[in-house]
């Protein structure tokens, strides 16, 4: 299995623009049957991501969960010492 790192330069550097771009990447990852782990800075950001993923895209949602909550989903949001159970895609 090869390892790869991608870096993106975004035209806007604000948090909301970065998180919405991350949602687009998560959507594409799910289309390719990949799992995603998002490391949030704190619980406030994890909860914001939770709300954002429930409304992205506009006509749907991206299946996700906060690490430690059930049920499990392809997109995991963790904070602190929480770590992913897979080695697919990390933010």
NORSUL-V161607 format. One record per residue. N is the residue number from 1. RES is the residue in three letters. D_LAST is the distance of its C-alpha to the last C-alpha in Angstrom with 2 decimals. Layout:
BEGIN
n->N res->RES d_last->D_LAST
n->N res->RES d_last->D_LAST
END
This chain:
BEGIN
n->1 res->UNK d_last->19.39
n->2 res->UNK d_last->17.98
n->3 res->UNK d_last->14.72
n->4 res->UNK d_last->13.14
n->5 res->UNK d_last->10.71
n->6 res->UNK d_last->10.62
n->7 res->UNK d_last->10.74
n->8 res->UNK d_last->11.82
n->9 res->UNK d_last->14.56
n->10 res->UNK d_last->15.01
n->11 res->UNK d_last->18.55
n->12 res->UNK d_last->17.71
n->13 res->UNK d_last->15.76
n->14 res->UNK d_last->16.15
n->15 res->UNK d_last->13.53
n->16 res->UNK d_last->14.78
n->17 res->UNK d_last->14.56
n->18 res->UNK d_last->10.95
n->19 res->UNK d_last->10.06
n->20 res->UNK d_last->12.62
n->21 res->UNK d_last->11.34
n->22 res->UNK d_last->7.97
n->23 res->UNK d_last->10.62
n->24 res->UNK d_last->12.51
n->25 res->UNK d_last->9.98
n->26 res->UNK d_last->9.62
n->27 res->UNK d_last->13.41
n->28 res->UNK d_last->13.93
n->29 res->UNK d_last->12.04
n->30 res->UNK d_last->14.33
n->31 res->UNK d_last->17.24
n->32 res->UNK d_last->16.75
n->33 res->UNK d_last->16.68
n->34 res->UNK d_last->13.23
n->35 res->UNK d_last->11.36
n->36 res->UNK d_last->7.77
n->37 res->UNK d_last->6.28
n->38 res->UNK d_last->4.66
n->39 res->UNK d_last->5.98
n->40 res->UNK d_last->8.52
n->41 res->UNK d_last->10.97
n->42 res->UNK d_last->13.90
n->43 res->UNK d_last->15.63
n->44 res->UNK d_last->16.54
n->45 res->UNK d_last->13.06
n->46 res->UNK d_last->12.32
n->47 res->UNK d_last->15.65
n->48 res->UNK d_last->15.07
n->49 res->UNK d_last->12.02
n->50 res->UNK d_last->14.42
n->51 res->UNK d_last->17.13
n->52 res->UNK d_last->15.25
n->53 res->UNK d_last->14.18
n->54 res->UNK d_last->17.83
n->55 res->UNK d_last->19.13
n->56 res->UNK d_last->17.06
n->57 res->UNK d_last->18.73
n->58 res->UNK d_last->21.93
n->59 res->UNK d_last->23.95
n->60 res->UNK d_last->21.68
n->61 res->UNK d_last->18.54
n->62 res->UNK d_last->15.41
n->63 res->UNK d_last->16.08
n->64 res->UNK d_last->13.87
n->65 res->UNK d_last->14.72
n->66 res->UNK d_last->14.18
n->67 res->UNK d_last->14.22
n->68 res->UNK d_last->17.94
n->69 res->UNK d_last->19.23
n->70 res->UNK d_last->20.90
n->71 res->UNK d_last->20.86
n->72 res->UNK d_last->17.88
n->73 res->UNK d_last->15.95
n->74 res->UNK d_last->13.67
n->75 res->UNK d_last->10.68
n->76 res->UNK d_last->10.26
n->77 res->UNK d_last->9.44
n->78 res->UNK d_last->10.21
n->79 res->UNK d_last->11.68
n->80 res->UNK d_last->13.95
n->81 res->UNK d_last->14.75
n->82 res->UNK d_last->13.25
n->83 res->UNK d_last->11.64
n->84 res->UNK d_last->10.86
n->85 res->UNK d_last->14.07
n->86 res->UNK d_last->12.92
n->87 res->UNK d_last->11.62
n->88 res->UNK d_last->10.52
n->89 res->UNK d_last->7.02
n->90 res->UNK d_last->3.80
n->91 res->UNK d_last->0.00
END
